[in-house]
Amino acid sequence: MCKKLFIAATGQHCGKTTISLSLMHLALKQYARVGYIKPLGPKCQDFNGTIVDKDAALMARVFGQEERIALMSPLVLGKGATRRFLDGEQTREWAAEQIQNACHELESQCDLILIEGAGHSGVGSVIGLNNADMARMLGAPVVMVAGGGIGNVIDSVRMNLALYQQEGVDVKLLLVNKMLPDKRQSSLAYLEKYFAPNGIMVSGAFDYSAVLADPTLQNLSKLLDKPLQGDQGKRQRIIHHIHLGAASSQKVIDNLKDSTLLLTTSSRDELLVTLSSLYNIPAFQSKIAGIVIPGHAPVSAITQRIIDDSGIPYIRIEKTTAEVYSALTDHISKISHEDTEKISLVTSQAEQVIDFEAIKSIL
């Protein structure tokens, strides 16, 4: 008989997809056939001619399950989908049938299926299938992922629990993610104390890590929709700091930190030349990750030649510095299948920090 596990979350950016990657990796070490499904996909992308959810595409590519992609993402809410459901052109019953059929087919192929919810517990309510509805319909016990802390975890979990309780679905385990290392043990102890009377086990996941949270050069290239120029071998380099190159060249250089991306307008020839010249000096290799060059004015020919000859990674974009800086600093980095270094780090750390036996106990 196929076992199922529903992976829920208290909201966005708490690391649910990272946890799903981790649990898939750990499950494959103990079960011969492990499947994955994202029943409701609010974020869509093209996958070899098929529109699927981004998380399903990620899991398919990372774990070599491309042939199952239609089952892994049976329902996506693309443009206009909300109106079609509210206008009655598509119905809850139709949506439920798509999801159940895909899940039943996966059950015939798998020993364990990981079911990843979408966002917080209420996502999907517009079509009559929020996460709690989904968990009940598919008959899966729930593990809920929350961010770090104590009070904010309790508040967010309590708010999300209401819908699961309304649907008669038990949340069996709370996985606490993105914890501060020096507060990990005390936070878990207090959370266990609070949730024990509710019959909810508490277990720790990952500590907060800038390596996992921060974007790569490739991530930012996709965000800005501009190609990364220069050394292509640095596409996976992780950016820890973003600095605005508005001060004098000397001050900009003096304020460089580990793996800094400089945002420097196309008219700052002296700074562009200085950064390019320093890039290949060993003392600065750990500090200068690359440059984003905004501005409508062209880069001068001699400066462009120096940049190209240095091999420094850069992105050229004809927008204002303010627009680009806002886009970069507001960005929340998400793992993609191309982030091989991050994925390798996630899966190796998962073996150390996630108690998979606790997961198995609720199946």
N, C-alpha and C positions, 0 to 999 in steps of 0.2 A: 504493500500500500504506500502511495506517495505521501510524504510529509510536506507540510507547507508552513511558511513563516511570513508574516506580514511586517514589513519594515516601515514604521511610521515616523513622524517627526513633529516637533513642536512648532516648526516654522522653517523659513528659508535660512540658508547659510549656517546651519548647525552641523553640517557634515554628513548628511544622510547618504549621499552618493558614495562618499569615501567609505562609510560603514558598509554599504552594499558591496562595493569592490572587495573589502576585507572579508566579509562573510562568505562571498562566493569563493574566494581563494581558500579560506579555511575549510569550507564545506567540501571542496573538491579533494581535499586530503583525506576525507573520511567517508565520502559517498561516491559510488562509481558514476552515477548519473545525476547531475545537478542542473536545474534549469532556472531561468529568470524571466519575470514578466513585469512590465510597467503597465498596468491595466489602463490607466488614463494618462495620456501624454499631453501636457499643456505647452511644451516647448518642442517645436517640430524642426526636422531637417530632412534633407533628401538622403536616402541610403540606397544607392544603386537603382535609382528610379522609383523608389517607394518612399512615401512620406511617413516618418516614424518619430518617436520621441527621442530626444538627444541622449538621455540616460540609457535607453535600450540600445541605441547605436553604439554607445561607449562599451557597454557590457558585451555586446555581440563581438565587437572587434578585439577587445582585450582577451576574451576567453574562447575565441575561435568558434563562435556559435552563429555565424552569419546566416547559415541556412535556416535558422529558426526565427529570423527577425520579424516575420509577419505575426508569429505567435507571441513574441516578446513585447510587441507594441500593437495590440489589437485595436486601440481607439485613440486617435489624436484629435485634439481640439484646435484646429487651424483657424484661419481667418473666417469670421462669420458663423462659426459653429454655435456660439452662444445664442445668437439670434435664431438660428434654425431650430434649436431645441425649444426656445421660448415661444416660437411661432408654431410649434407642433409639427414641423416638417420632419424632425427626427424625435424619437421618443426614448424615454428611460428604458422601456422594455427592449427596444432594438439595441441600445448600447449595452445593456446587461447581457443580452444574448451573444454579442460579439466577444465580450470579455470571458463569459463562461465557456463558450466553445473553445477559445484559445487555451484557457486554463485546463480544461478537460483533456485536450490533445497533449499538452505538456505533461499532464499527470500520467498519461500512458507511456511517456518516454523517459520519465525521471523518477529518482528515488526521493529527491527533495527539490522543492521549488521556492525560490526567494521572490516574494511579491513586494515590489517597492511602491509605496504610496507617493502622492504628489503634494509637496508643500505641507501645510498644517492640516489638521483633521477636517476642516470644512471645505477644502478644495474639492471641486466636483459637485457641490450642492446644486449648482445651476442646472445640472442634468439629472438630479435626483440620485446621484451616486457619489457621495463624499467618501473619504477614506474609511470611516466607520462602517458605512453601508457596504463598501467593497470587502472589508475584512469579514463581515458577517456573511455576505453572499458567497464568498470563496471558502469559508470555513477555516480560517487561518488564525492561530494565536498571534498576538501582537507584541513586538518589541518596539519601544518608542525611543528615538534618539533626541537628546537635548544638548544644548550648549553647556559650557562650564558655569560654575558658581553654586550658590545654595538657594538664596531667596528667589532669584530670577528663574532658576530651574523649577522650583516648587510652584511658582506662580504660573509659568507657561504650561507645565504638565497638568496642573489642576484645570486650567481653562480647556485644554485639549481633551482631557479625560471625559468631560461632560458628554460629548457626542458619542464616544464609545460606550459609555454607560447607558445612554439613551437607546442605543442599538443592541444592548445586551452582550457586548463584546468585551472580553477581559483583556486588559493590558497586563501582560505577565512580567515583563522585564523592562527596566529603564536603563539605557546605555548613555552614560554621561560622557560627552565628548568635549574636546578643546579645553581641558582643564589646565590650571596653572600648576606646574610640577611641585612647587613647594607647599601647595594647599591640597594636593590630590587626596591624600589619605583622610584628612580631616573633613573635606567636602563630602567624600563618599560615606564617611561614618555618619554625618548629620543627615544626609539624604536617606540612608538606610533606616535611620531612626524615625524619620518622618513617614516614609512610605511603607514600612513594615506592617502597620495596622491595616493598610489597604490591600495587603497580599501582593505587593509589587516588589520583586527583587530589584536590587540596584547593582550595577556593575560598571566599571570604568572602561573607557575606550582610550582614545588618543589624548595626550597632552597637547596644548597649543604649540604649533610649530610654524615658524615663519617660512620654512622651506615648503611646507604644504600649502600655506595660505597665500604666499606671494606669487605673482605671475611670472611666466617666462617671457623671453623676447618674442617667442612665437605666439604666445597668447596675446601680447600687445599688438603684434602685427595683424592678427585677425580682428582684434577689437577696432583698430583704426582703419581696417580694410585697405592696408597698404603693404607692399612687399618689404621684407627685411633684406636690406642690402649688406654687403660686406661679408665677413666670415660666416658662412652658413653652418659651420661646425659649432657655433655658439647659439643656435636656435633654442636649445633647451636650457640656456643659462637663466637662473632664477634672479629676479630683480628684488632686492631688499629695500632700496630707497629710490625715490624719484625727486630730483632736485631741479629747481628752476634756475637756469643759467642767466640770471639777470644782473648779478654783481660783476665786479671786475674779474678778469680771468684768474688773477692770483687768488682772490677770495673764493672763487668757485673751486679751484684746485685744493685750497687749504681745507675746505669744508667737505671734501669727498669722504664718503663712508663706504663700508663693504658693499660691493656689487651695486653701484649707483648708476641709474639711468639719468642722463642729463637731457633736459628739454631746453634747446638752444635755438633761437630764431635764425633764419637763413641769412640775416644781415650781420651776424656776429662772427665775421671772418676770423678775427684774432683768437676767439675762444674755440671755434671749430678746428682751427689749425693746431692750437695748443693741445686739445684733447686727442686729436689724431696722432700727434707727435709723441704724446705720453703713453698712448695705448699699448705699445709694444715694449715699454720699459717694465721689467719685472716688478719693481716696487709699486707700480700703478695697475698691474693686471687684475688684481683682486678688487680694485676699487672702481675702475671704469668698465661698466657692462656694455654701454652703447649710448647712442644719441638718437633723440627724436628731433627732427628739424622742421618746425612749422614755419609758415610765412609765405606770402604771395610773391615776394621778390626772389629772383633766382639766386642760387649760390654762385659765387664768382667761379670762373673756370679754373683758376689756379688753386683755389680752396677745394673745389670739388676733386681735383686731381690728387691733392694731398690726402683727402679723406679716403678716396678709392685705393690709393697706394698703401695706406696704413692697414687696411682690412678691418677697421673698426666697424662693428655692426651699427647700422643706422636705418632709420625710417624717415623718409621725406614725405611731408604732407602739406598741402596748400590750404591750411586753415589757420586761424589766429592762434597765438600762444595760449590765450585764455580758454578757447574751446578745447584744445588738445589737453591742456593741464587738467581741466575739469573732467574730461573723459577718462584720463588715466587715474586720477586720484579717487574717482567715484567707483572705479571698476572693482568688482568682487571676482577674484580668480576662481575658475572652475576647472576641474581636471578634464582633459580630453585624452583620446586614445593615443595621441602623439606625444603626450607627456610621459615618456617611457621611464625617465629617471624618477619622477614622482610616484608613478604606479609601482615601480620596484621597491621604493622606500615604504610606501603604504603597506604592501603585502608582506614585506619582511618584518615591519614593526607590528603588524597585526598579530603575528604569531607570538609576539612577546607580551602584548598588552591586552588583548581581547580574550576573555574566558569563554571559549567555544563550548565547553562542557555545560556552562550555565545556559547557553543558547539551546543546546540539545535537550536540556531538562524540561523546556517548555513546549517542545514539539509534540 
